[in-house]
Amino acid sequence: MVLRRLLLTVLVLSVIPAAPAVATRTGPLQQDVNRITAVGVTGVLARTTAPSGRSRTAVGGVASADAPGRPRADGHFRIGSTNKTLVATIVLQLVGEGRMGLDDTVEKWLPGFVRGHGNDGRLITVRQLLQHTAGIYDGNFPVMDNAEQYHQQRYVVRTEEEIVRAGLSHAPDFAPGTGWQYSNTGYDLVGLVIKAVTGRPWYDEVQRRIVRPLGLRHTYWPGTNPRIAWPHARGYTRFAAGEPYTDTTELIDVDASGGYISTLADLDRFQRALFAGELLRKAQLREMTRTIPVGGQAAELWPGARYGLGIFSRDLACGGTLWIPGGDQLGYRTRLGVTADGKRSAAVSMSTQLYDSAEIVFAQDKAATRLIDRAICAR
């Protein structure tokens, strides 16, 4: 096992330009960043914040495989499924305002839309969609499994309605409320519910209710623009072992399962504000953090992992619970962590997705987990 990991690491590092030497003394945060790049990640950004509000940042690797130079700590990146925490927050705000209920059926807001192949919106609640217990089939969600598919599909625009209809063309994974299965398609259905309740698209509500009030000046929905605002590191994906890195920076990602672009500072501000009670009333925050056990790869990556409404939790290395609104998108992997009082937090952005093997996937994630745990557990 150790020998295989060493050989894979040597192979990875042989095709990535070496990062410039760090002139200053290497501290614990920088050491943990370097451990992530050693797995084969091209660029890493990290930020930790203490109860005093003081933040530290560190970067590692390169911003581009074609032009050696360190990534910038204020760089933009795709936040992937961290977007789900934004969407869940909007729903819970609407619940707190009395405009909708968590146990409303999908049928109430989208009459007749969820029908056929065993799907029935009269039996599915908004809570179940947010907690991935609705059983909505996700196997037709658009994915790009290799470089050829990426180049063919990266500029294709898919709406929430199109994605949901594709999912509903298949039987559900299980009857609503009887299992847990991560479903991007289910969150696109939530996006449609938000529009039915407010009359505005989910991303407009995120802008109005989260981005502007918190002053997240570098967080935005890109729409059909496939590029990322400057500055940013190039995002790379290695789809299989032995293959070269594919530059997957450009991509149109518009649906509610993961469309926003942000920075470390903005995401850290968001997660701290969320748990400090700046965005949700106490009753709604309690609903968000009422969790159930998860299965599949999430349980393997994070032993003891659970899922609330739009957010994972896991055991913290030094004891207690850590909330992790993270996410993945081609070329970028985001891992966040915040304590229940919102006082200690960490954020990591990795500009590489490695799919060489399950071992490498786990090695990348565990290196990021180590960084977050060490930062939050430090005194």
C-alpha positions, 0 to 999 in steps of 0.5 A, a space after each residue: 500500500 505504502 509503496 503503491 502510494 509512493 509510486 503514484 506520488 512520484 508519477 504525479 509530481 513528474 508532470 507538475 511544475 515544481 512550486 517556487 521555494 518558500 522563502 519564509 519559515 514553514 509553519 504548520 498550515 503551510 506544512 499541511 498545504 504541502 502535504 496536499 500538493 504532494 498527493 498530486 494537487 496542482 494548486 492549494 489555497 488554505 485559510 483558517 480563522 480563530 475565535 478572535 477573528 484573526 485569519 491565516 492563509 497559505 498557498 501551495 503548488 502552482 497557479 498554472 501547469 504552463 506558467 510556474 507561479 504560486 496561486 493567489 490566496 484571493 483567487 476565485 474557484 467553483 464551489 461545487 456542492 457548497 452551493 447546496 448549503 446556499 440553497 438550503 439556507 434560502 429555503 430555511 429563510 423562507 420557512 422562517 418567514 412563513 412563506 413555505 414549510 419544510 414538510 410542504 409537498 413538492 406537489 403543493 408548489 409544482 402541481 403535476 410536475 413530479 409524476 410517472 415512473 414511480 415518482 409522485 410529488 404528492 409523497 415528496 417533501 421539501 425536507 426530504 429533497 434537502 436531506 437527500 431522502 426523497 429517492 430522486 434518481 440521480 443517474 441521469 445527472 449530466 457528468 463528464 467522465 473523461 477528457 473527450 466528454 469534457 471537451 464535447 459538453 463543457 459549454 452545454 447549458 442545462 436548466 434545472 427543469 431539463 435535469 429534473 425531467 431526465 431524473 424523473 424519466 427513471 424510477 426513484 432509488 427508493 420510496 420517499 423517506 426510506 433511505 439516503 442517497 445523494 442527489 444533485 437532481 433533487 437539489 435542482 428540484 429544490 431550485 424550481 420550488 424556490 422559484 415557485 415560492 418567490 417568483 425569482 430564480 434560486 440564484 437571484 435569491 442567493 444574491 439578495 439574501 446572502 451575498 449582498 447582506 454579508 458583503 461577499 464581493 467576490 461571490 457570484 453566479 456565472 450564468 452561461 459564462 464558462 470562464 472564472 473571474 480573475 484572479 484564479 488558478 487553472 483547474 485540472 482533472 485527471 480522469 484515470 491513472 496514467 493519463 495527463 492532466 486535463 485543463 477543465 477550468 472552463 465550464 458552464 455550470 448553471 443549475 442549483 446543485 452547484 453553480 456559484 463561484 467564490 473565494 476562500 475569504 467569502 466562503 469563510 465569511 459565509 460559514 461563520 455567519 451561518 453558524 453565528 446566527 446571522 442568516 437563520 433564526 435559531 429554529 431554522 438553524 436547528 432544523 438545518 443541523 438535525 442530521 441523519 447518518 449517510 452512506 456510500 463514499 461520504 461515510 467512507 471519507 468521513 467516518 461518523 458523517 451525517 447530513 442535515 439540510 444542505 450540509 454534512 457534519 463529521 467527527 472532529 479529530 479532537 472531539 466534537 462535531 464539525 460542520 462541512 459545507 464542501 463541494 466538488 466540480 471538475 477541476 476544483 475541490 472545496 473543503 470547509 469546516 466550522 464549529 457549531 458556534 461559528 467561532 473556529 473555521 477553516 477553508 481549503 480550495 484545491 485546483 485539481 480533481 484526481 480520479 486515478 484510484 479510490 486510494 488517491 481520491 481518499 488521499 487527497 480528501 484526507 490530506 485536506 481533512 488533516 489540515 482542517 482538523 489541525 487548524 480548528 483543534 489548535 489552541 
